[in-house]
């Protein structure tokens, strides 16, 4: 990756984090899922800024790549990258969680805006992705499917049923990315329902398994283009919940946040300082 491209992706990731912070603040009492949205910002920047073949002009084209947000509570991060990529006006982000808005806490299917499916309960996004990838195989369509999951979400049994099915179907047009930020709503995943070796588990189910620092843009870009060889690909991305805000990063209690003016201004300054 060249210096200019790396800088472009860094700026995109920073813009996503700025948008996420502002959306959380402007949502008022509704707040937003700040921590997990910040942990996956770099992943989304690489997917939309380099990897996926999709554009606002081709938002509903048959051959477009598909992205499914399985960890649906961080929809505000997805809205942010879609706006940065031109799928919706930037000022529409300010309607997040407002009455009548197209941008609720969990996504509602809106292909014209780049939203491929609705979300709600966790654990079923990978199954939807499998259906889309299988459709492409059976109809001779050359698109790739990407699904973003969370590590806490992987406590759901439906995830592992999908993992088995994807390997059995040899869906090499499917990539799962697991945002391993080590936390869920109830606390640290290691204290709740630990998975001691994610890589061996996914490999044992028949997936090509890659690992990366989820905040290293060059690593993410390299691993997301790894050849899958008749297997679905999973990228296990180690991240930090709340990345970009030193006073928040890695700390429990920031799964969901409601910010007052003082907190917002302090975190905004913190974000800009950490980006220098």
Number of C-alpha atoms within 10 A of each C-alpha: 11 8 7 9 13 15 13 15 21 20 14 23 27 20 17 28 29 18 22 28 27 19 23 25 23 23 19 16 13 17 19 31 25 27 30 30 28 28 28 33 28 24 26 24 30 23 19 20 21 14 16 18 15 20 17 17 10 14 20 18 13 12 16 18 21 25 26 25 27 30 28 25 23 26 25 31 28 25 27 29 26 24 21 20 19 15 20 18 12 16 8 14 22 17 16 24 23 15 9 9 12 17 19 17 21 18 22 16 14 14 15 15 18 25 22 20 18 15 22 15 12 21 23 22 26 30 21 18 28 24 13 20 26 21 12 19 17 8 8 10 14 13 19 21 25 25 22 23 26 26 23 27 21 19 17 13 12 16 19 18 13 19 21 15 15 26 21 14 15 18 24 22 22 25 27 25 24 27 25 25 25 19 25 21 14 12 16 17 19 13 10 13 11 14 14 9 8 17 17 12 14 21 15 12 15 19 29 22 22 18 18 19 16 25 21 16 20 17 16 24 19 12 18 24 11 14 12 19 12 14 21 24 30 27 24 25 26 20 26 24 27 26 25 25 22 14 13 17 18 20 16 16 14 21 21 17 19 18 20 14 11 9 11 17 15 11 20 16 11 15 20 13 12 11 11 5
